Amino acid sequence: MEGAGGRVLLTGDIGLQAESDLPTAAGPGPPLVLQVPHHGSRTSSGPLLLRGLAPMLGLVSAGWRNRFGHPHPLVVERYAAFQVPLLNTAEQGAIELEVPADGPPRVTRSWRRQRARYWRE
């Protein structure tokens, strides 16, 4: 998804090989929000991807107390090393993102903060 003010890249469960092609394919453009590949598994989000895309924000799609421990601590460290803030659906719940035409993408709401136990409603 791309607009004049920003872009969102949805990566799904791609591996390191596909990640290496993304910076060239995505090309330069407005600020980028990156859906963290493969839920933040240990082998995802390599330095080539993070350096090449330079995302302003990473979104991890992971379940609360997931058995895989996503995102992996090494992946969290990689994002921190590139100064990319991470938001995790396991902690924030659903994350609402706005990509306005006149500014960079921004998070407008996270459901767990609004309703601590939203799944019980």
FENQUI-V969677 format. One record per run of one state. SS is the DSSP state (h for helix, s for strand, l for the rest). FROM is the first residue (numbers start at 1). TO is the last residue. If there is no record, write none. Layout:
BEGIN
ss=SS from=FROM to=TO
ss=SS from=FROM to=TO
END
This chain:
BEGIN
ss=l from=1 to=1
ss=s from=2 to=2
ss=l from=3 to=6
ss=s from=7 to=9
ss=l from=10 to=15
ss=h from=16 to=26
ss=l from=27 to=31
ss=s from=32 to=35
ss=l from=36 to=36
ss=h from=37 to=40
ss=l from=41 to=46
ss=h from=47 to=53
ss=l from=54 to=56
ss=s from=57 to=60
ss=l from=61 to=72
ss=h from=73 to=81
ss=l from=82 to=84
ss=s from=85 to=88
ss=h from=89 to=92
ss=l from=93 to=94
ss=s from=95 to=98
ss=l from=99 to=105
ss=s from=106 to=110
ss=h from=111 to=114
ss=l from=115 to=117
ss=h from=118 to=120
ss=l from=121 to=121
END
